[in-house]
Amino acid sequence: MLLAYGGFGAMAIVALAINLILIAAALSLLQATLTLPGIAGIVLTIGMAVDANVLVFERIREEQRAGRTPISSVDAGYSRALTTIIDANLTTFIAALLLYMFGSGPVKGFAVTLAIGLCTSMFSALMVTRLMVVLYLRKRRPQRLPL
């Protein structure tokens, strides 16, 4: 992420760390035991969170190439990527729900961590990174985004 997106990639990495903390907190609240299938669910969640950030940043790049201002590029990038991100996460959440309903012990553990991770990754990829990007734009007021 750092190599591809620079400072924006660093913001995405911070959001991923927050995502992992939120997953650990949710599992702790549920008093769930972390097993190998649970770790696999977390790894899949991290991959989907990275994908969400890549989708948003590429949309922002497209908007910037089209000649929009930095603030307009960021706003359009997030709004245009939102439907794709929701679609991907919702279909995966439905699969996790079905795995939980019809699976046994380890499969249920995978489904629980995947479902929790999907919720936290949506929050971190959309809200946390957007907050950091907006704060960066307000503080620096760049003429061109470093993407």
PyMOL commands that set and color helices and strands:
alter all, ss='L'
color gray80, all
select helices_A, chain A and resi 2-5+7-29+36-65+70-102+105-140
alter helices_A, ss='H'
color red, helices_A
deselect
rebuild
show_as cartoon
